[in-house]
Amino acid sequence: MVHLKHLEWPFFGDPHRQLATELDAWCAQYLHAGHGADIDAECRSLVKALGEAGWLKHAIAGVALGGAADTIDTRAICLLRETLARYNGLADFAFAMQGLGSGAISLAGTAAQRERYLPRVARGEALAAFALSEPEAGSDVAAMQCSAVEDGDSYVLNGEKTWISNGGIADFYVLFARTGEAPGSRGISAFIVDAGLPGFEIAERIEVIAPHPLARLKFSNCRVAKSQMIGAPGEGFKVAMRTLDVFRTSVAAASLGFARRALQEGLQQARERKMFGATLADLPLTQAKLADMACTVDSSALLVYRAAWQRDQGQNVTREAAMAKLMATEGAQRVIDAAVQLFGGRGVKSGEMVESLYREIRALRIYEGASEVQQLIIGRDLLKSV
């Protein structure tokens, strides 16, 4: 299969190749393009299916807790997201949120926290969420206003979070709030907040162009036990950044999966569509467009799996992960747009795969660090290295 040829690259070991090949076969059998009207129910169903099939064990760390390994394998996460995205955007979302939502627990949770939450995440029995963004604190995390005030054996939460994926359906949220040990990012702590706590409400469900469960959360004197803090007081920002460092490259991998599907759809359309007494594929302009699409896909893949490989070697990948996310998400947007153009009027018809891809890709250029933020990260890292 052409879309699996990159598995021959030296970034991967035989277990990675086997994982991707087996997942591709599973996706072809069990996943369908598109989604039903009830996104919440479908997302829950996908999480359950991914857990039962064993794919979610790669989203957590700890063999004893049901994980595939004692540390999260970045290349495995990327291969999983690339493959799932190529078949079904909501399946990719469901998998990604299990990893991102529980990642802080894998990386910095206590033994009790890990034992309570991670096995259920791996089995697909508990849905996880990552609550970082606020109405006035998206890219600028240091502007966070949601507060957690110590009171006896608890912390009292007040404030809001927004654009929270799995908001409204998650069983628990890894939430970041200002505890005030220091100004800016140094006064933020991380907590595990179970759904349904008194004072915690889903203030608004947010609808977006590619339907996913999203919500605005509100906390009004919501008490969270001190034992639910992840890491030390004031170290929440570090925990958040460590989590994002693991999963940011996987956003690029999902973009790569969307781009691969768009290229696949574009090639098929070019071969089949009759035009001017020949096929669309016979036109030099079409061949040039397909060439650009293929170059973008492969260059993105090289950046994605370089970053994933480096992280799995224990190297710092701040710059490399930012490069991968920037180039893969922006590149996927161009590849998908080109595929829509190849389809002509059909390309913007609801229900067409390329139309769905066009809606799916747009958010990836924003979440887990917008493209402009990635440019800043890369530029600053370059200047530090001079």
ZAMARGU-4260 file (C-alpha; in steps of 0.2 Angstrom, whole numbers, plus 5000, padded with zeros to 4 digits):
<rodrens>
0) 5000/5000/5000 | 5007/5017/4994 | 5002/5026/5010 | 5012/5014/5021 | 5029/5015/5011
5) 5036/5028/5024 | 5036/5014/5036 | 5052/5008/5027 | 5061/5024/5034 | 5074/5021/5047
10) 5064/5031/5060 | 5054/5016/5064 | 5057/4999/5071 | 5048/4983/5067 | 5036/4985/5081
15) 5031/5002/5074 | 5029/4994/5057 | 5018/4980/5064 | 5007/4993/5074 | 5004/5004/5058
20) 5000/4989/5047 | 4988/4981/5060 | 4979/4997/5063 | 4977/5001/5045 | 4968/4984/5043
25) 4957/4987/5058 | 4952/5005/5052 | 4948/4998/5035 | 4936/4985/5043 | 4929/4995/5057
30) 4929/5014/5053 | 4918/5023/5041 | 4920/5040/5034 | 4909/5054/5042 | 4899/5053/5057
35) 4881/5052/5064 | 4870/5066/5071 | 4874/5062/5089 | 4893/5067/5090 | 4894/5064/5109
40) 4887/5046/5107 | 4898/5042/5093 | 4913/5049/5102 | 4910/5038/5117 | 4907/5023/5105
45) 4924/5026/5097 | 4933/5028/5113 | 4926/5011/5119 | 4930/5003/5102 | 4948/5010/5103
50) 4950/5003/5120 | 4943/4986/5117 | 4954/4984/5102 | 4969/4989/5112 | 4974/5005/5103
55) 4972/5016/5118 | 4986/5007/5128 | 4998/5017/5118 | 4990/5033/5125 | 4996/5030/5143
60) 5012/5026/5151 | 5014/5011/5162 | 5013/4992/5158 | 5006/4988/5175 | 4992/5000/5172
65) 4987/4993/5155 | 4999/5004/5144 | 5010/4997/5130 | 5026/5003/5138 | 5032/5012/5153
70) 5035/5028/5143 | 5024/5035/5130 | 5031/5030/5112 | 5030/5046/5102 | 5032/5037/5086
75) 5018/5025/5090 | 5006/5040/5095 | 5010/5048/5078 | 5007/5033/5068 | 4991/5030/5077
80) 4985/5047/5074 | 4990/5048/5056 | 4981/5032/5052 | 4966/5036/5061 | 4965/5053/5053
85) 4966/5046/5036 | 4951/5035/5039 | 4940/5046/5051 | 4943/5063/5059 | 4932/5059/5074
90) 4941/5043/5078 | 4958/5053/5078 | 4950/5065/5090 | 4944/5052/5101 | 4961/5044/5102
95) 4970/5060/5104 | 4960/5066/5119 | 4963/5050/5128 | 4981/5054/5127 | 4982/5072/5129
100) 4968/5072/5143 | 4978/5059/5153 | 4995/5064/5148 | 4999/5075/5163 | 4995/5060/5174
105) 5006/5048/5165 | 5020/5061/5166 | 5019/5068/5183 | 5004/5060/5193 | 5006/5051/5209
110) 5005/5032/5210 | 4987/5033/5217 | 4982/5045/5203 | 4990/5034/5190 | 4981/5018/5197
115) 4964/5027/5198 | 4963/5035/5181 | 4975/5027/5168 | 4969/5009/5167 | 4951/5016/5164
120) 4958/5027/5150 | 4967/5013/5142 | 4952/5002/5142 | 4941/5016/5135 | 4930/5016/5151
125) 4934/5034/5156 | 4935/5049/5144 | 4948/5062/5148 | 4950/5081/5144 | 4963/5094/5145
130) 4957/5110/5152 | 4970/5124/5149 | 4963/5138/5138 | 4952/5152/5144 | 4942/5166/5136
135) 4957/5178/5138 | 4971/5165/5139 | 4973/5155/5124 | 4990/5156/5116 | 4995/5167/5131
140) 4994/5154/5145 | 5002/5166/5158 | 4986/5177/5157 | 4976/5163/5165 | 4963/5169/5178
145) 4955/5153/5184 | 4960/5152/5202 | 4963/5138/5215 | 4963/5144/5233 | 4970/5133/5247
150) 4957/5129/5260 | 4960/5116/5273 | 4962/5099/5264 | 4955/5106/5247 | 4958/5119/5234
155) 4943/5130/5229 | 4941/5133/5210 | 4933/5149/5203 | 4934/5154/5185 | 4931/5148/5167
160) 4939/5137/5154 | 4934/5137/5136 | 4937/5127/5119 | 4939/5112/5130 | 4939/5096/5119
165) 4928/5082/5126 | 4919/5096/5137 | 4903/5089/5142 | 4906/5071/5140 | 4923/5068/5149
170) 4923/5059/5165 | 4938/5069/5172 | 4947/5085/5167 | 4966/5089/5170 | 4964/5107/5174
175) 4976/5121/5176 | 4973/5135/5188 | 4982/5150/5196 | 4987/5146/5214 | 4998/5161/5215
180) 5015/5155/5221 | 5023/5167/5209 | 5018/5179/5195 | 5014/5173/5177 | 5017/5155/5172
185) 5026/5151/5188 | 5010/5152/5199 | 5000/5139/5190 | 4995/5122/5197 | 4988/5106/5189
190) 4973/5097/5196 | 4962/5082/5191 | 4944/5087/5192 | 4930/5074/5191 | 4915/5078/5181
195) 4899/5081/5192 | 4908/5090/5207 | 4897/5103/5215 | 4901/5120/5208 | 4907/5113/5192
200) 4896/5116/5177 | 4896/5114/5158 | 4891/5132/5154 | 4890/5131/5135 | 4892/5118/5122
205) 4902/5125/5107 | 4898/5120/5089 | 4912/5121/5076 | 4914/5117/5058 | 4921/5100/5061
210) 4909/5093/5074 | 4918/5087/5090 | 4913/5088/5108 | 4918/5105/5114 | 4913/5116/5129
215) 4915/5131/5140 | 4917/5126/5158 | 4913/5136/5174 | 4919/5134/5192 | 4910/5142/5206
220) 4918/5138/5223 | 4921/5120/5217 | 4931/5111/5230 | 4945/5099/5224 | 4955/5088/5236
225) 4973/5092/5238 | 4977/5074/5233 | 4970/5078/5216 | 4985/5090/5212 | 4997/5084/5199
230) 5015/5088/5204 | 5020/5102/5216 | 5011/5118/5218 | 5016/5131/5205 | 5023/5118/5193
235) 5007/5116/5183 | 5014/5126/5168 | 5029/5115/5167 | 5017/5100/5168 | 5006/5107/5154
240) 5021/5111/5143 | 5028/5093/5145 | 5012/5086/5140 | 5010/5097/5125 | 5028/5092/5120
245) 5023/5074/5119 | 5007/5077/5109 | 5011/5092/5099 | 5020/5081/5086 | 5005/5070/5085
250) 4994/5085/5080 | 5006/5086/5065 | 5004/5067/5062 | 4985/5069/5062 | 4987/5083/5049
255) 4998/5072/5039 | 4984/5058/5039 | 4972/5071/5033 | 4984/5076/5019 | 4987/5058/5014
260) 4969/5055/5012 | 4967/5071/5002 | 4981/5066/4990 | 4973/5048/4988 | 4956/5056/4984
265) 4964/5068/4972 | 4973/5055/4963 | 4958/5044/4961 | 4948/5059/4955 | 4961/5064/4942
270) 4962/5046/4935 | 4943/5045/4934 | 4936/5062/4929 | 4934/5064/4910 | 4939/5081/4903
275) 4942/5088/4886 | 4942/5071/4878 | 4954/5063/4890 | 4956/5062/4909 | 4960/5076/4922
280) 4976/5066/4925 | 4982/5069/4907 | 4982/5088/4909 | 5000/5095/4914 | 4992/5107/4926
285) 4985/5092/4936 | 5001/5083/4936 | 5010/5098/4943 | 4997/5100/4956 | 4998/5082/4961
290) 5017/5084/4962 | 5016/5098/4974 | 5004/5089/4985 | 5015/5074/4985 | 5030/5084/4990
295) 5021/5093/5004 | 5015/5076/5011 | 5032/5069/5011 | 5041/5084/5018 | 5029/5085/5032
300) 5031/5067/5035 | 5050/5069/5037 | 5048/5083/5049 | 5035/5073/5059 | 5044/5057/5061
305) 5061/5066/5064 | 5053/5075/5079 | 5045/5059/5085 | 5061/5049/5083 | 5072/5062/5092
310) 5060/5063/5107 | 5060/5044/5109 | 5079/5045/5110 | 5077/5057/5125 | 5082/5073/5115
315) 5074/5090/5117 | 5062/5093/5103 | 5055/5110/5106 | 5060/5117/5089 | 5058/5101/5080
320) 5040/5098/5086 | 5036/5116/5082 | 5043/5114/5065 | 5033/5098/5062 | 5017/5106/5068
325) 5019/5122/5058 | 5023/5114/5042 | 5012/5098/5043 | 4996/5108/5047 | 4999/5122/5035
330) 5004/5110/5022 | 4989/5099/5024 | 4978/5114/5022 | 4986/5117/5005 | 4985/5099/5000
335) 4967/5097/5005 | 4962/5114/4996 | 4971/5107/4980 | 4960/5091/4982 | 4944/5101/4983
340) 4949/5111/4967 | 4952/5094/4958 | 4934/5089/4962 | 4927/5105/4956 | 4909/5108/4962
345) 4909/5091/4970 | 4923/5096/4982 | 4911/5108/4991 | 4896/5096/4992 | 4892/5091/5010
350) 4896/5073/5012 | 4911/5072/5000 | 4927/5066/5009 | 4937/5081/5003 | 4924/5093/5009
355) 4925/5084/5026 | 4944/5085/5026 | 4943/5104/5022 | 4933/5106/5038 | 4943/5094/5049
360) 4960/5102/5045 | 4956/5120/5049 | 4956/5119/5068 | 4973/5110/5069 | 4982/5126/5063
365) 4976/5133/5079 | 4975/5121/5094 | 4989/5115/5104 | 4998/5131/5098 | 4993/5141/5083
370) 5004/5142/5068 | 5010/5160/5073 | 5015/5153/5090 | 5025/5139/5082 | 5034/5152/5072
375) 5039/5162/5088 | 5045/5145/5096 | 5056/5141/5082 | 5063/5159/5080 | 5067/5161/5098
380) 5075/5144/5099 | 5086/5148/5084 | 5091/5164/5092 | 5096/5155/5108 | 5107/5143/5099
385) 5117/5156/5090
</rodrens>
